[in-house]
Amino acid sequence: MENKITQLFKIKYPIIQGGMIWCSGWELATAVSEAGGLGIIGAGSMHPDLLHEHIQKVKKSTNKPFGVNLPLLYPQIEEHIQVILDEKVPVVFTSAGNPKKYTSYLKSKGIIVAHVIANSKFAIKCVEAGVDAIVAEGFEAGGHNGFEESTTFTLIPSLKPDIDIPIIAAGGIGSGRAMLAAMALGADGVQIGSRFVCSTESSAHNNFKLKVLEAKDGDTKLMLKELVPVRLLRNKFAAQVENAYKNNATKKELENLLGHGRAKKGMFFGDTEDGELEIGQVSSSIHEILPAEKIIQEIIKDYQMAKEELLKL
């Protein structure tokens, strides 16, 4: 499956694993890279020393390319960048900030840079900043999300005419058929997060994984746009947020309700009632926990089958 993305990252399949906080440690990144995709360490939930440890473990476990997801709003961003440079990480996916801030610096060190966006305005800024690829993420995605609520399958074709660098589709993609559809609309590859949450190697707590398996249509909702938009699985905490909206809660009241460490509480420690459970809409089609290698194999098989079916039309 050679194309712009496989050539850029030197991988077998144009499948990028999302760098999800509390779910994307060294074991998942290693497994995805070994299976032919691009494994990503989620630095947003790590202190610099822990990031250093996870990078070293990936390097000892695989000789395949891997990357680090770097949320630009992270308070210790400079220390994270130094760790990435010291460890000679080949790929960095930046998010949650202005792509111009670090792209040229990272590229001057020989690092391939991709940036996550949710609208056309920031896609153009990415091109101007010189990024190597864009991750176009629709609001179906889990975790931090776009304010515009543009769906993946409207965002990709709207960007394609004006963007001449590789586009990676993200949000609502958990199967080979969805991957084929995204590429038919103009994507060069896909980034998959939620499906890998329910992988054997994911660092998410098993309680969270099992909760995802129970999800049905409509069991996730985009919330807390007044703070940072995030798609949450319905639980006690999500119900409290919805009730706060009904009572016209102020931004400060929402901040107090959210508190600190709620995502870690839910996704890493497994409190599925009072924790924040970040997951995408595709969760309703996830039915079992599998090794990352098996997930990628199923995606590629599904992709090929769907492609052959379309050729018969």
C-alpha positions in Angstrom: 0.0 0.0 0.0 2.7 2.5 -1.0 1.5 6.1 -1.1 2.5 9.6 0.2 2.1 8.6 3.8 3.9 5.3 3.7 6.8 7.0 1.9 6.9 10.0 4.3 7.0 7.9 7.5 8.6 4.8 5.9 5.8 2.5 7.1 4.0 -0.4 5.5 0.4 0.8 5.9 -1.0 4.4 5.9 -2.3 4.0 9.4 -1.3 6.3 12.2 -2.1 5.5 15.8 -3.6 8.5 17.7 -1.4 9.9 20.5 -4.1 9.6 23.2 -3.5 10.7 26.7 -3.5 7.9 29.3 -3.9 5.3 26.5 -0.8 5.6 24.3 2.3 4.4 26.1 5.3 2.6 24.8 3.6 -0.8 24.5 0.9 0.4 22.2 3.3 2.5 20.1 5.6 -0.4 19.7 2.9 -2.8 18.8 1.4 -0.5 16.1 4.8 0.2 14.6 5.7 -3.5 14.6 2.4 -4.2 12.8 3.2 -1.8 9.9 1.6 1.4 11.1 3.1 4.4 12.8 2.9 4.1 16.6 2.7 7.3 18.6 3.5 8.0 22.2 1.0 10.3 23.8 3.2 12.9 25.6 0.3 14.9 26.9 -0.1 12.7 30.0 3.6 12.4 30.8 6.2 14.4 32.6 9.5 14.8 30.7 11.2 12.0 32.7 8.4 9.6 31.9 8.4 10.5 28.3 12.1 9.8 28.2 11.5 6.4 29.7 8.7 5.5 27.2 10.8 6.6 24.2 13.7 4.5 25.3 11.5 1.5 25.8 10.1 1.9 22.2 13.6 2.1 20.8 14.6 -1.0 22.6 11.5 -2.9 21.4 11.4 -2.1 17.8 13.6 -0.7 15.0 10.5 0.5 13.1 9.6 4.3 12.8 7.5 5.8 15.6 6.6 9.2 16.8 5.5 11.4 19.7 2.3 13.4 20.0 3.1 16.8 21.4 0.2 19.0 22.7 1.5 22.5 22.4 -0.5 23.7 25.4 1.4 21.4 27.7 3.2 23.5 30.4 6.5 21.6 30.1 6.7 21.8 26.3 10.3 22.9 26.2 11.5 20.0 28.3 9.5 17.6 26.2 11.1 19.0 23.0 14.6 18.6 24.5 13.8 14.9 25.4 12.6 14.4 21.8 15.8 15.9 20.4 18.1 14.0 22.9 16.4 10.7 21.9 16.4 11.5 18.2 12.7 10.8 17.8 12.0 10.7 14.0 8.4 12.0 13.9 6.4 14.5 15.9 2.7 15.1 15.7 1.9 18.5 17.2 -1.6 19.6 18.3 -3.6 22.1 20.4 -1.7 25.2 19.3 -0.1 27.3 16.5 1.9 25.1 14.1 4.3 28.0 13.4 5.7 27.9 16.9 8.0 24.9 16.7 7.7 23.4 13.2 10.7 25.1 11.6 12.8 24.3 14.7 11.9 20.7 14.8 12.4 20.3 11.0 15.8 21.9 11.3 16.7 19.0 13.6 15.7 16.5 10.9 12.3 15.6 12.5 9.2 15.0 10.3 6.3 17.2 11.6 2.6 16.7 11.3 0.0 18.9 12.9 -3.6 18.2 13.9 -6.3 20.7 12.7 -10.1 20.8 12.6 -10.7 23.6 10.1 -9.5 25.1 6.8 -8.0 28.2 8.5 -5.5 26.2 10.5 -4.8 23.8 7.5 -3.5 26.8 5.6 -1.5 27.9 8.6 0.1 24.4 8.6 1.1 24.7 5.0 2.6 28.2 5.7 4.4 26.8 8.7 6.0 24.1 6.6 4.6 21.0 8.2 5.1 17.7 6.3 1.5 16.5 6.7 -1.8 17.5 8.2 -4.1 15.5 10.4 -7.7 16.7 9.6 -9.8 15.7 12.5 -13.6 15.8 12.5 -15.8 16.2 15.5 -16.6 12.5 15.6 -13.2 12.1 17.3 -12.7 11.4 20.9 -10.6 13.6 23.3 -9.9 17.2 22.5 -11.9 18.3 19.5 -12.6 21.2 17.2 -15.0 24.1 18.0 -16.5 24.0 14.5 -18.1 20.5 14.8 -17.1 19.8 11.2 -17.4 16.1 10.4 -14.4 14.2 9.0 -16.2 13.5 5.8 -17.0 17.1 5.1 -13.6 18.4 6.3 -11.4 16.2 4.1 -13.0 17.1 0.7 -13.2 20.8 1.7 -9.4 20.8 2.3 -8.3 18.7 -0.6 -8.4 21.4 -3.4 -6.2 23.8 -1.5 -3.8 21.5 0.3 -0.9 20.0 -1.6 0.8 18.2 1.3 -0.4 14.8 2.6 -3.7 14.8 4.5 -4.4 12.2 7.2 -8.1 11.8 8.1 -9.0 11.4 11.7 -12.3 11.0 13.6 -14.9 8.3 13.2 -12.4 5.8 11.6 -12.1 2.4 13.0 -12.4 0.0 10.1 -11.0 -0.6 6.7 -14.2 0.5 5.0 -14.0 3.8 6.8 -10.4 4.1 5.8 -11.2 3.5 2.1 -14.0 6.1 2.3 -11.7 8.7 3.8 -9.1 8.0 1.1 -11.8 8.2 -1.6 -12.6 11.7 -0.4 -9.0 12.8 -0.7 -7.1 11.6 2.4 -3.7 9.9 2.0 -3.9 8.0 5.2 -5.9 7.7 8.5 -5.3 8.3 12.1 -7.1 5.9 14.4 -7.5 6.5 18.1 -10.6 5.0 19.7 -10.2 1.5 18.1 -6.7 1.3 19.7 -8.0 2.3 23.1 -9.5 -1.2 23.1 -6.3 -3.0 22.3 -4.4 -5.3 24.5 -1.4 -3.0 24.6 -3.3 0.2 25.4 -2.5 1.7 28.8 -6.1 2.5 29.3 -7.7 0.9 32.4 -9.6 -2.3 31.7 -12.7 -0.8 33.2 -12.6 2.0 30.6 -12.1 -0.5 27.8 -15.1 -2.6 28.9 -17.2 0.6 29.2 -16.3 1.4 25.6 -17.4 -2.0 24.4 -20.8 -1.4 26.0 -21.3 1.9 24.0 -24.2 2.3 21.7 -25.2 4.9 19.1 -25.5 8.3 20.9 -23.6 7.3 24.0 -20.9 10.0 23.4 -21.3 13.7 23.3 -19.1 16.8 22.6 -19.0 18.8 25.8 -17.2 21.6 27.6 -16.6 23.8 24.6 -16.3 26.7 27.0 -13.1 25.1 28.3 -11.6 22.7 25.7 -14.1 20.8 23.5 -14.0 17.1 24.4 -16.1 14.1 23.3 -17.1 12.1 26.4 -18.8 8.8 27.0 -22.0 9.1 29.0 -21.6 8.4 32.7 -22.3 10.1 36.0 -19.8 12.9 35.4 -21.1 13.6 31.9 -24.6 13.8 33.3 -23.4 16.4 35.8 -22.0 18.4 33.0 -25.3 18.3 31.1 -27.2 19.3 34.2 -24.8 22.2 34.7 -25.7 23.4 31.2 -29.4 23.2 32.0 -28.7 25.4 35.0 -26.8 27.9 32.8 -23.5 27.3 34.6 -20.7 29.8 34.1 -17.3 29.0 32.7 -15.9 29.1 36.2 -18.5 26.7 37.5 -17.7 24.3 34.7 -14.0 24.6 35.6 -14.8 23.8 39.2 -16.9 20.8 38.2 -14.2 19.4 35.9 -11.5 19.9 38.6 -8.1 18.4 38.0 -7.0 15.0 36.9 -10.5 13.8 35.9 -9.4 12.2 32.6 -6.6 10.3 34.4 -9.2 9.2 37.0 -11.5 7.7 34.4 -9.2 6.5 31.6 -6.1 5.4 33.6 -7.4 4.6 37.0 -10.7 3.1 35.8 -13.3 5.2 37.6 -16.1 4.9 35.0 -18.6 7.0 36.9 -16.8 10.1 38.2 -14.0 10.0 35.7 -13.8 11.8 32.3 -14.0 9.1 29.6 -12.7 10.5 26.3 -13.7 8.4 23.3 -15.0 8.8 19.7 -18.3 8.1 18.1 -16.9 5.0 16.5 -16.9 3.4 20.0 -20.4 2.0 19.2 -18.9 -0.3 16.6 -16.0 -1.6 18.8 -17.0 -5.0 20.2 -13.8 -6.7 21.4 -10.4 -6.1 22.9 -7.7 -7.3 20.5 -3.9 -7.0 20.1 -2.9 -4.0 18.0 -1.4 -6.3 15.3 -4.8 -8.1 14.9 -6.6 -4.7 14.7 -4.4 -3.6 11.9 -4.7 -6.9 10.1 -8.5 -6.7 10.3 -8.5 -3.1 9.0 -6.3 -3.9 6.0 -8.4 -7.0 5.2 -11.6 -5.0 5.5 -10.1 -2.3 3.3 -9.2 -4.7 0.6 -12.6 -6.4 0.7 -14.4 -3.1 0.4 -12.2 -2.0 -2.5 -12.9 -5.3 -4.4 -16.6 -4.9 -3.8 -16.6 -1.4 -5.2 -14.7 -2.5 -8.3 -17.6 -4.8 -9.1 -20.1 -1.9 -9.2 
